[in-house]
Amino acid sequence: MRAAAFLDRFRTLERHEAPLALFADDPEGFAAAIDNAPAEFAESVEAAAARVPGWIAELNHGAFASAACNARGQVVVADKSFRAWFDDDDPIGSVIRRVDDGEPYLSVLAQDGNGRPVALAAGGSRAVARWPLGEAVRAALADGRASHAVVGFRPDSGGWERIARVHGWTLSETRLVAALAREGDLPAAARSLGIAHETARKQVASAMEKCGARRQTDLVREAFRLAAGDLRAPANVDRLFADLFDLTERQARAARGIAHGGTRPAVAKAMGVSEHAVKADLKIVYVACGVEAAVDLARIVAEVEALAGLATACDVALNIGQAVNDPLKLIPRGWAPGRIAVADHGPDTGFPVVILQVNVMGRAISQRFIATLQAAGLRPIAFDRAGFGLTDFVEGDPYRTATHDIDTILDALGIEQALLLSRGFSTGAITAAEAMPDRIRGGVLLGPDPPVELDRVRSGMMGAGRKLFYDNPRLAAGFTRLLAHRTSSESIARMMRESVNGSAIDLAALDDPEELATIVRAGRQSALGMHGFLNEILTHGAGARAPVLLDGSNWTIAYGQRDPLYRFDEAEAHWRATLPGVAVLAIEQGGRFLHLTHAAEIAAACTAVLARTG
């Protein structure tokens, strides 16, 4: 009865709103559904996940231009960037007339100021409520002068400044990449800037090396992806691209493969077709998309991916001030494809401490905690692990992947040695230390997660989650898709509070709006696709264990004695055997979020490790 009642409530709720709050409201029903009705639970979860094709999105406001229109497509008001795009308002009408009941719709127009194709997204006032709209556009929708909004992806100067900062580009390199995206090919970009072609060739090669781009197409697409914010294209983006340009899905996949930096042979191999077939498909693509060069194709693909991510997102947040506190760098991997998103908080004079977050959080972390570490002479460095936030996913053992990525980060930042500070990724931290004994001086583990057979807590929402992922892993993929496609800032905040229910000190920490906002942002970074989360939790649930170190005296385990999710006594023997000589710091008044409530003690534990290792 409990399982059936839970599933009935879930099916009713998920049709109209984000359903995740129910797992916090009724953890006993959640657990009962897993135990007593697993097939029905899986079916309901899959249906709810499929209802929204997109992911969570955190957008940079200045990357989008917007206009407010009436039902006939007449522009009521537009921001400056949007007005500069078009010579007249007539093309907008064809977009608005295809919006069904105010739902978001993607379209492509060829009437921008230069006659080039431009991707646009449109929607009714309710559908665009969280879109990155200009103030005047939002006001026109609010007072009824307009019924629809149209948005185009057009990074402003602030967006290009962010791209340059993240990749370490010079001003001249940034101007050239912007011109390349604008003009569609390198010779035209060089002419528009009044520089020699050879100079442009050297500058673009330098920019590509710094960001790890394989080709100019990948360079432009990567720049646009970063300018947009933290978002991903929906799973059905090939179908959307095909529909926009009247292409087959195979032609759409070929177009996106080239735009993502692939060569014709590489794209053909990935698609399982001949190179001749890809060449023929691309001829059709170029005509359909109204472009003449691969770089221009990359630009329109990037626009469609960004706007598709916006239009299909399950929840949208605007990054207005957070980026100031996010010293983001995207570091190319040398050992595997993709890039690693790193936040190096400095200063260069501090001893580096690489922070490893729990698997429900990305790189965002408390600014007060960062300041406390810095005041102790440390240099905190956080990063998105593979499949989290802006870091590209890598198949395989997540602990070995994290080891390679930490090694890559230290090399890129010119760091010889570092400490590790782990908030729940303890097996990964110790794996990295074993593999790089000359680079990892030791570290601090906060409430280290025990092996799955010692993790017996099954009460409350988090306990029900462990029941699902550890005891019923066949349900994990579908439930993870639900988390990825139906989450929101409100759901994350609610579940974070529920996870520490009963811990007064943790709940008090979450009452601080600034700290809660940072935790929610970290949760959004984890939810961006959820590939990393699923890989890590299934690997842990399958019985992964940290390697045994010969000497654990350069490590400290710190835990809160009031942590509602942790029982150190149940895993103490394991950790003392894994880290012989480890120091243990039991914080009597501590709960789950020790980095918020006892930051000074954690910073002191880090400096004590340094003192012990000389």
C-alpha positions as CSV (number, residue, x, y, z in Angstrom):
1,M,0.0,0.0,0.0
2,R,2.8,2.5,0.9
3,A,4.6,1.8,-2.4
4,A,1.4,2.2,-4.5
5,A,0.4,5.4,-2.7
6,F,3.9,6.9,-3.3
7,L,3.8,6.0,-7.0
8,D,0.3,7.4,-7.5
9,R,1.5,10.7,-5.9
10,F,4.6,10.7,-8.0
11,R,2.8,10.2,-11.3
12,T,0.3,12.9,-10.5
13,L,3.0,15.4,-9.4
14,E,5.5,14.9,-12.2
15,R,3.0,15.8,-14.9
16,H,2.8,19.4,-13.7
17,E,5.9,20.2,-11.8
18,A,9.4,19.1,-10.6
19,P,8.7,15.8,-8.8
20,L,11.9,15.5,-6.8
21,A,10.5,17.2,-3.7
22,L,8.4,14.1,-3.1
23,F,11.5,12.0,-2.4
24,A,12.3,14.4,0.5
25,D,8.7,14.6,1.6
26,D,8.1,10.8,1.8
27,P,11.4,8.9,2.0
28,E,9.6,5.9,3.5
29,G,7.3,5.7,0.5
30,F,10.4,6.1,-1.7
31,A,12.1,3.1,0.0
32,A,8.9,1.1,-0.2
33,A,8.6,1.6,-3.9
34,I,12.1,0.4,-4.4
35,D,11.6,-2.7,-2.3
36,N,8.1,-3.7,-3.2
37,A,7.4,-2.3,-6.7
38,P,10.7,-1.9,-8.5
39,A,9.3,-2.5,-12.0
40,E,6.5,0.1,-11.6
41,F,9.0,2.5,-10.0
42,A,11.4,2.1,-12.9
43,E,8.6,2.6,-15.5
44,S,7.3,5.8,-13.7
45,V,10.8,7.3,-13.3
46,E,11.6,6.6,-17.0
47,A,8.4,8.3,-18.1
48,A,9.0,11.3,-16.0
49,A,12.6,11.7,-17.2
50,A,11.5,11.5,-20.8
51,R,9.0,14.3,-20.4
52,V,11.8,16.9,-20.4
53,P,14.6,16.2,-22.9
54,G,17.0,19.0,-21.7
55,W,19.2,19.4,-18.7
56,I,19.7,22.0,-16.0
57,A,21.2,25.2,-17.4
58,E,23.2,28.1,-15.8
59,L,23.5,30.9,-18.4
60,N,25.7,33.9,-18.8
61,H,23.2,36.8,-19.2
62,G,25.2,38.8,-21.7
63,A,25.5,35.9,-24.2
64,F,21.9,36.3,-25.4
65,A,20.1,39.0,-27.3
66,S,16.3,39.3,-26.9
67,A,13.2,40.9,-28.2
68,A,9.6,41.1,-27.1
69,C,6.9,40.6,-29.7
70,N,3.1,40.5,-30.1
71,A,1.3,37.5,-31.4
72,R,1.8,38.7,-35.0
73,G,5.5,38.8,-34.6
74,Q,5.8,42.6,-34.5
75,V,8.7,43.6,-32.2
76,V,7.5,45.7,-29.3
77,V,10.9,46.2,-27.8
78,A,14.3,44.7,-28.3
79,D,17.7,45.1,-26.6
80,K,20.5,46.9,-28.5
81,S,22.2,43.7,-29.5
82,F,19.1,42.2,-31.0
83,R,18.3,45.4,-33.0
84,A,21.8,45.4,-34.5
85,W,21.1,42.0,-35.9
86,F,18.2,42.6,-38.1
87,D,17.2,45.3,-40.7
88,D,13.5,44.9,-40.1
89,D,11.0,43.0,-37.9
90,D,9.2,41.0,-40.5
91,P,11.3,37.8,-40.2
92,I,10.3,37.5,-36.5
93,G,6.7,36.9,-37.5
94,S,7.5,33.6,-39.1
95,V,9.0,32.4,-35.8
96,I,6.2,33.6,-33.6
97,R,3.5,32.1,-35.8
98,R,5.0,28.6,-35.3
99,V,5.0,28.8,-31.5
100,D,2.3,26.4,-30.3
101,D,0.5,27.5,-27.2
102,G,3.5,29.4,-26.0
103,E,5.8,26.4,-25.9
104,P,9.5,27.1,-26.8
105,Y,10.3,26.8,-30.4
106,L,13.6,26.9,-32.4
107,S,13.9,28.4,-35.8
108,V,16.5,29.6,-38.3
109,L,16.4,32.9,-40.1
110,A,18.7,34.1,-42.9
111,Q,17.9,37.8,-42.6
112,D,20.5,39.1,-40.1
113,G,22.4,42.2,-41.0
114,N,24.9,40.2,-43.0
115,G,22.4,37.9,-44.7
116,R,23.8,34.9,-42.7
117,P,21.6,32.2,-41.1
118,V,20.9,32.9,-37.4
119,A,19.3,30.5,-34.9
120,L,16.5,31.8,-32.7
121,A,14.4,30.5,-29.9
122,A,10.9,31.8,-29.2
123,G,8.2,31.2,-26.6
124,G,5.2,32.6,-24.9
125,S,5.5,34.7,-21.7
126,R,5.1,31.8,-19.3
127,A,7.6,29.5,-21.2
128,V,10.3,32.2,-21.2
129,A,10.0,33.3,-17.6
130,R,13.5,32.2,-16.7
131,W,15.2,33.0,-20.0
132,P,18.0,35.5,-20.2
133,L,15.9,38.5,-21.3
134,G,16.8,42.2,-21.3
135,E,15.0,44.3,-18.6
136,A,12.9,46.1,-21.2
137,V,11.9,42.9,-22.8
138,R,10.9,41.3,-19.5
139,A,8.9,44.5,-18.6
140,A,6.9,44.4,-21.9
141,L,5.9,40.8,-21.2
142,A,4.9,41.6,-17.6
143,D,2.7,44.5,-18.5
144,G,1.0,42.8,-21.4
145,R,2.4,44.9,-24.3
146,A,4.0,41.7,-25.6
147,S,3.0,38.0,-25.6
148,H,6.2,36.3,-26.8
149,A,9.9,36.7,-26.5
150,V,12.6,35.8,-29.1
151,V,16.2,35.1,-28.1
152,G,19.3,34.7,-30.1
153,F,22.7,33.5,-29.0
154,R,25.1,36.5,-29.4
155,P,28.0,36.7,-26.9
156,D,28.7,40.3,-25.8
157,S,32.1,41.7,-24.9
158,G,31.7,40.3,-21.4
159,G,31.3,36.9,-22.9
160,W,34.5,37.2,-24.9
161,E,36.3,38.5,-21.9
162,R,35.3,35.4,-20.0
163,I,36.5,33.2,-22.8
164,A,39.8,35.0,-22.9
165,R,40.3,34.7,-19.1
166,V,39.4,31.0,-19.0
167,H,41.8,30.0,-21.9
168,G,44.5,32.6,-21.2
169,W,44.2,34.2,-24.6
170,T,45.8,37.5,-25.4
171,L,43.7,40.5,-26.5
172,S,44.8,40.0,-30.2
173,E,43.9,36.3,-30.0
174,T,40.5,37.0,-28.6
175,R,39.7,39.6,-31.2
176,L,40.8,37.2,-34.0
177,V,38.6,34.3,-32.7
178,A,35.7,36.6,-32.4
179,A,36.2,37.8,-35.9
180,L,36.6,34.2,-37.1
181,A,33.2,33.4,-35.6
182,R,31.7,36.5,-37.1
183,E,33.2,36.2,-40.6
184,G,33.1,32.5,-41.1
185,D,36.7,31.9,-42.3
186,L,40.2,33.0,-41.4
187,P,41.1,35.1,-44.5
188,A,37.9,37.1,-44.0
189,A,38.6,37.5,-40.3
190,A,42.1,38.7,-41.0
191,R,40.9,41.3,-43.5
192,S,38.2,42.5,-41.1
193,L,41.0,43.2,-38.5
194,G,43.4,44.6,-41.0
195,I,46.1,42.1,-40.2
196,A,48.2,39.8,-42.5
197,H,47.0,36.3,-43.1
198,E,50.2,34.8,-41.7
199,T,49.8,36.8,-38.5
200,A,46.3,35.6,-38.2
201,R,47.4,32.0,-38.8
202,K,49.9,32.2,-36.0
203,Q,47.5,33.8,-33.6
204,V,44.7,31.3,-34.2
205,A,47.2,28.4,-33.8
206,S,48.2,29.8,-30.5
207,A,44.6,30.2,-29.4
208,M,43.9,26.6,-30.4
209,E,46.9,25.2,-28.5
210,K,45.8,27.1,-25.3
211,C,42.3,25.7,-25.3
212,G,43.1,22.3,-26.8
213,A,41.1,22.7,-29.9
214,R,41.9,20.3,-32.7
215,R,40.7,22.5,-35.6
216,Q,39.2,26.0,-36.2
217,T,35.7,24.5,-36.1
218,D,36.3,23.1,-32.6
219,L,37.9,26.5,-31.6
220,V,34.7,28.4,-32.5
221,R,32.3,25.9,-31.0
222,E,34.3,25.7,-27.8
223,A,34.4,29.5,-27.5
224,F,30.6,29.7,-28.0
225,R,30.0,26.9,-25.5
226,L,31.9,28.7,-22.8
227,A,30.3,32.0,-23.6
228,A,26.8,30.5,-23.1
229,G,27.5,29.3,-19.6
230,D,27.1,25.9,-17.9
231,L,24.6,24.1,-20.2
232,R,24.5,21.1,-22.5
233,A,22.5,20.4,-25.7
234,P,19.6,18.0,-25.2
235,A,19.8,14.4,-26.1
236,N,17.6,15.0,-29.1
237,V,19.7,17.8,-30.6
238,D,20.4,15.8,-33.8
239,R,16.7,15.6,-34.5
240,L,16.2,19.3,-33.7
241,F,19.1,20.3,-36.0
242,A,17.7,18.0,-38.8
243,D,14.2,19.5,-38.5
244,L,15.5,23.1,-38.6
245,F,17.3,22.6,-41.8
246,D,15.2,19.8,-43.4
247,L,18.1,17.3,-43.1
248,T,18.2,13.6,-42.3
249,E,19.5,12.7,-38.8
250,R,22.6,11.2,-40.4
251,Q,23.3,14.5,-42.1
252,A,22.8,16.4,-38.9
253,R,25.2,14.1,-37.1
254,A,27.8,14.7,-39.8
255,A,27.3,18.4,-39.4
256,R,27.8,18.3,-35.7
257,G,30.7,16.0,-36.0
258,I,32.6,18.4,-38.2
259,A,31.6,21.4,-36.0
260,H,33.0,19.5,-32.9
261,G,36.4,19.4,-34.6
262,G,36.2,16.1,-36.4
263,T,37.8,15.4,-39.8
264,R,35.7,13.7,-42.5
265,P,37.5,10.3,-41.9
266,A,37.0,10.6,-38.2
267,V,33.3,11.5,-38.5
268,A,32.8,8.7,-41.0
269,K,34.4,6.2,-38.6
270,A,32.3,7.4,-35.7
271,M,29.1,7.1,-37.7
272,G,30.0,3.8,-39.2
273,V,29.7,5.0,-42.8
274,S,32.1,5.7,-45.7
275,E,34.0,8.9,-46.0
276,H,32.3,9.4,-49.4
277,A,28.9,9.2,-47.7
278,V,30.0,11.9,-45.2
279,K,31.4,14.1,-48.0
280,A,28.0,13.8,-49.9
281,D,26.1,14.6,-46.7
282,L,28.2,17.7,-46.0
283,K,27.5,19.1,-49.4
284,I,23.8,18.9,-48.7
285,V,24.4,20.4,-45.2
286,Y,26.3,23.4,-46.5
287,V,23.5,24.3,-48.9
288,A,20.7,23.7,-46.4
289,C,22.5,25.8,-43.7
290,G,23.4,28.6,-46.1
291,V,27.1,28.4,-45.2
292,E,30.2,28.1,-47.3
293,A,32.9,27.2,-44.7
294,A,33.2,24.6,-42.0
295,V,33.9,27.4,-39.4
296,D,30.6,29.1,-40.3
297,L,28.9,25.7,-39.9
298,A,30.5,25.4,-36.4
299,R,29.0,28.7,-35.5
300,I,25.4,27.8,-36.5
301,V,25.8,24.4,-34.8
302,A,26.9,26.2,-31.6
303,E,24.0,28.6,-31.8
304,V,21.5,25.7,-32.2
305,E,23.1,23.7,-29.4
306,A,23.0,26.7,-27.0
307,L,19.4,27.7,-27.8
308,A,18.2,24.0,-27.8
309,G,19.8,23.7,-24.3
310,L,17.9,26.8,-23.3
311,A,14.6,25.9,-24.8
312,T,14.5,22.4,-23.4
313,A,16.1,23.0,-20.0
314,C,14.4,21.6,-17.0
315,D,15.5,24.7,-15.0
316,V,17.4,27.9,-15.9
317,A,19.5,30.1,-13.7
318,L,21.3,33.3,-14.7
319,N,24.9,33.7,-13.8
320,I,25.1,37.4,-13.0
321,G,27.6,37.7,-10.2
322,Q,28.8,34.2,-9.4
323,A,31.4,34.1,-12.2
324,V,33.4,36.8,-10.4
325,N,34.1,34.3,-7.6
326,D,34.8,31.5,-10.1
327,P,38.4,31.8,-11.4
328,L,37.6,29.3,-14.1
329,K,40.2,27.7,-16.4
330,L,39.5,25.0,-18.9
331,I,42.6,22.8,-19.1
332,P,43.0,20.5,-22.1
333,R,43.6,16.8,-21.3
334,G,46.7,15.3,-22.8
335,W,45.9,11.7,-21.8
336,A,42.3,11.6,-23.0
337,P,39.9,13.8,-25.1
338,G,38.3,16.8,-23.6
339,R,38.9,19.5,-21.1
340,I,38.9,19.9,-17.3
341,A,37.1,22.8,-15.6
342,V,39.3,24.1,-12.8
343,A,38.8,27.0,-10.3
344,D,42.3,28.1,-9.0
345,H,41.5,30.5,-6.2
346,G,45.1,31.4,-5.5
347,P,47.3,33.0,-4.3
348,D,50.3,31.6,-6.2
349,T,52.3,31.9,-2.9
350,G,50.0,29.6,-1.0
351,F,50.6,25.8,-0.7
352,P,48.2,24.1,-3.2
353,V,45.2,22.2,-1.8
354,V,43.2,20.4,-4.4
355,I,39.6,20.1,-3.2
356,L,37.5,17.0,-4.1
357,Q,33.8,17.5,-3.6
358,V,31.1,14.9,-2.9
359,N,29.5,13.4,-5.9
360,V,26.4,15.6,-5.7
361,M,28.4,18.8,-6.1
362,G,30.7,20.3,-8.7
363,R,33.5,22.9,-8.3
364,A,31.6,25.7,-6.6
365,I,32.5,26.0,-2.9
366,S,32.0,28.4,-0.1
367,Q,33.9,31.7,-0.5
368,R,34.3,32.0,3.3
369,F,35.9,28.5,3.4
370,I,38.2,29.6,0.5
371,A,39.1,32.7,2.4
372,T,39.9,30.7,5.6
373,L,42.2,28.4,3.7
374,Q,43.9,31.3,2.0
375,A,44.4,33.0,5.4
376,A,46.2,29.8,6.6
377,G,48.7,30.1,3.8
378,L,47.0,27.7,1.4
379,R,46.0,27.9,-2.3
380,P,42.6,26.2,-2.8
381,I,42.0,24.6,-6.2
382,A,38.6,23.1,-7.0
383,F,37.7,21.2,-10.2
384,D,34.8,19.4,-11.8
385,R,35.6,15.8,-12.1
386,A,34.9,13.9,-15.3
387,G,31.2,14.2,-16.3
388,F,30.5,17.0,-13.8
389,G,29.9,20.7,-14.8
390,L,32.1,21.8,-17.7
391,T,34.5,18.8,-17.5
392,D,34.2,16.3,-20.3
393,F,33.3,12.7,-19.4
394,V,35.7,9.9,-19.7
395,E,34.5,6.2,-19.7
396,G,36.1,3.9,-17.2
397,D,37.3,3.8,-13.6
398,P,36.5,7.3,-12.1
399,Y,39.3,7.1,-9.6
400,R,42.0,6.5,-12.2
401,T,40.4,9.3,-14.3
402,A,40.5,11.7,-11.3
403,T,44.2,10.7,-10.8
404,H,45.1,11.5,-14.4
405,D,43.1,14.8,-14.2
406,I,44.8,15.9,-11.0
407,D,48.2,15.2,-12.5
408,T,47.2,17.2,-15.6
409,I,45.9,20.1,-13.4
410,L,49.1,20.3,-11.4
411,D,51.2,20.2,-14.6
412,A,49.2,22.9,-16.2
413,L,49.4,25.2,-13.2
414,G,53.1,24.6,-12.7
415,I,52.7,22.9,-9.3
416,E,55.1,20.3,-8.1
417,Q,53.3,19.1,-4.9
418,A,49.9,19.5,-3.4
419,L,47.6,18.4,-0.6
420,L,44.2,16.8,-1.2
421,L,41.1,17.9,0.7
422,S,38.3,15.4,0.1
423,R,34.7,16.0,1.0
424,G,33.4,12.5,0.2
425,F,35.6,11.3,-2.7
426,S,38.0,9.5,-0.4
427,T,38.7,6.5,-2.6
428,G,39.7,8.8,-5.4
429,A,41.9,10.9,-3.2
430,I,43.8,7.9,-1.8
431,T,44.1,6.3,-5.3
432,A,45.7,9.6,-6.6
433,A,48.1,9.6,-3.6
434,E,49.2,6.1,-4.2
435,A,49.8,6.7,-7.9
436,M,51.6,10.0,-7.3
437,P,53.5,9.7,-4.0
438,D,56.0,12.4,-5.1
439,R,53.3,14.9,-5.9
440,I,50.7,14.4,-3.2
441,R,52.0,15.3,0.2
442,G,49.0,13.9,2.0
443,G,45.6,15.3,2.8
444,V,42.5,15.7,4.9
445,L,39.4,13.5,4.4
446,L,36.1,14.9,5.7
447,G,33.7,12.2,6.7
448,P,35.3,9.7,4.3
449,D,32.7,7.4,2.6
450,P,33.2,3.8,3.8
451,P,33.2,0.8,1.5
452,V,29.6,0.0,0.6
453,E,29.4,-3.1,2.8
454,L,30.1,-0.9,5.8
455,D,27.7,1.8,4.8
456,R,24.6,0.6,6.5
457,V,22.5,3.8,6.9
458,R,19.2,3.3,5.1
459,S,16.9,5.7,6.9
460,G,15.6,9.0,5.5
461,M,15.9,10.3,2.0
462,M,19.7,9.7,1.7
463,G,19.3,6.2,3.1
464,A,16.6,5.4,0.5
465,G,19.0,6.7,-2.1
466,R,21.7,4.3,-0.9
467,K,19.1,1.5,-1.1
468,L,18.5,2.4,-4.7
469,F,22.1,2.9,-5.9
470,Y,23.8,0.2,-3.8
471,D,21.2,-2.4,-3.3
472,N,19.2,-2.0,-6.6
473,P,21.8,-0.8,-9.2
474,R,19.5,-1.8,-12.1
475,L,17.3,1.2,-11.2
476,A,20.2,3.6,-11.0
477,A,20.4,4.8,-14.7
478,G,16.8,5.6,-14.9
479,F,16.7,7.4,-11.6
480,T,19.8,9.4,-12.5
481,R,18.1,10.5,-15.8
482,L,15.2,11.7,-13.6
483,L,17.6,13.7,-11.4
484,A,19.3,15.2,-14.5
485,H,16.1,16.1,-16.4
486,R,13.7,17.1,-13.7
487,T,15.8,18.9,-11.1
488,S,15.7,22.6,-10.1
489,S,17.4,25.0,-7.7
490,E,14.5,24.7,-5.4
491,S,14.7,20.9,-5.5
492,I,18.4,20.9,-4.8
493,A,18.0,23.2,-1.8
494,R,15.1,21.1,-0.5
495,M,17.0,17.8,-0.8
496,M,20.2,19.3,0.8
497,R,18.2,20.4,3.8
498,E,16.5,17.1,4.1
499,S,19.8,15.3,3.9
500,V,20.9,16.9,7.2
501,N,17.5,16.9,8.9
502,G,18.0,16.6,12.6
503,S,21.4,18.3,12.6
504,A,20.8,21.8,14.0
505,I,24.3,23.0,13.2
506,D,24.0,22.0,9.5
507,L,20.5,23.4,9.1
508,A,21.8,26.7,10.6
509,A,24.6,26.8,8.0
510,L,22.1,26.3,5.3
511,D,20.0,29.2,6.6
512,D,22.8,31.5,5.3
513,P,21.5,32.6,1.9
514,E,25.1,33.0,0.5
515,E,26.2,29.5,1.6
516,L,22.9,27.9,0.4
517,A,23.3,29.5,-3.0
518,T,26.8,28.2,-3.4
519,I,25.7,24.7,-2.4
520,V,22.8,24.9,-4.9
521,R,25.2,26.0,-7.6
522,A,27.5,23.1,-6.9
523,G,24.5,20.8,-7.0
524,R,23.5,22.2,-10.4
525,Q,27.1,21.6,-11.7
526,S,26.8,17.9,-10.6
527,A,23.3,17.7,-12.2
528,L,24.6,18.9,-15.6
529,G,24.2,15.6,-17.4
530,M,24.9,13.4,-14.3
531,H,27.3,11.1,-16.2
532,G,30.0,11.6,-13.6
533,F,27.7,11.1,-10.7
534,L,26.3,7.8,-12.1
535,N,29.7,6.4,-13.0
536,E,31.1,7.2,-9.5
537,I,28.2,5.9,-7.5
538,L,27.9,2.7,-9.5
539,T,31.7,2.1,-9.2
540,H,31.5,2.7,-5.4
541,G,28.4,0.5,-5.1
542,A,30.1,-2.3,-7.0
543,G,32.6,-2.6,-4.1
544,A,35.5,-0.3,-5.0
545,R,38.0,0.2,-2.2
546,A,40.8,2.6,-1.6
547,P,44.3,1.2,-2.0
548,V,46.2,0.5,1.3
549,L,49.0,3.0,1.7
550,L,52.3,2.0,3.4
551,D,52.3,5.1,5.5
552,G,49.1,7.1,6.3
553,S,50.7,9.4,8.9
554,N,50.5,12.3,6.4
555,W,46.7,12.1,6.4
556,T,44.0,13.3,8.8
557,I,40.4,12.1,9.0
558,A,38.0,14.7,10.3
559,Y,34.4,14.0,11.0
560,G,31.5,15.6,12.9
561,Q,30.1,13.6,15.8
562,R,26.6,15.0,15.0
563,D,26.7,14.1,11.3
564,P,23.4,12.5,10.6
565,L,24.8,10.6,7.6
566,Y,28.0,9.3,9.0
567,R,29.1,6.6,11.5
568,F,32.9,6.7,11.9
569,D,32.9,3.9,14.4
570,E,31.5,1.5,11.8
571,A,34.4,2.1,9.4
572,E,37.2,3.1,11.8
573,A,39.0,-0.2,11.5
574,H,38.9,0.0,7.7
575,W,40.4,3.5,7.6
576,R,43.1,2.8,10.1
577,A,44.1,-0.3,8.1
578,T,44.0,1.7,4.8
579,L,45.9,4.6,6.2
580,P,48.3,3.3,8.9
581,G,49.2,6.0,11.3
582,V,46.3,8.3,10.2
583,A,45.4,11.1,12.6
584,V,41.7,11.3,13.5
585,L,40.0,14.6,14.4
586,A,36.5,14.1,16.0
587,I,34.7,17.4,16.1
588,E,32.1,17.2,18.9
589,Q,29.8,19.9,17.7
590,G,30.3,19.2,14.0
591,G,27.8,17.9,11.5
592,R,27.9,17.2,7.8
593,F,29.1,20.5,6.5
594,L,32.4,20.9,8.4
595,H,33.8,23.2,5.8
596,L,31.0,25.7,6.6
597,T,30.8,25.3,10.4
598,H,34.4,24.5,11.3
599,A,36.4,26.0,8.5
600,A,39.3,27.1,10.8
601,E,39.7,23.6,12.2
602,I,39.8,22.1,8.7
603,A,42.4,24.7,7.6
604,A,44.5,23.9,10.7
605,A,44.3,20.2,9.9
606,C,45.7,20.9,6.4
607,T,48.6,23.0,7.8
608,A,49.2,20.3,10.4
609,V,49.7,17.7,7.6
610,L,52.2,20.0,6.0
611,A,54.1,20.4,9.3
612,R,54.2,16.6,9.8
613,T,55.6,16.0,6.3
614,G,58.2,18.7,6.6
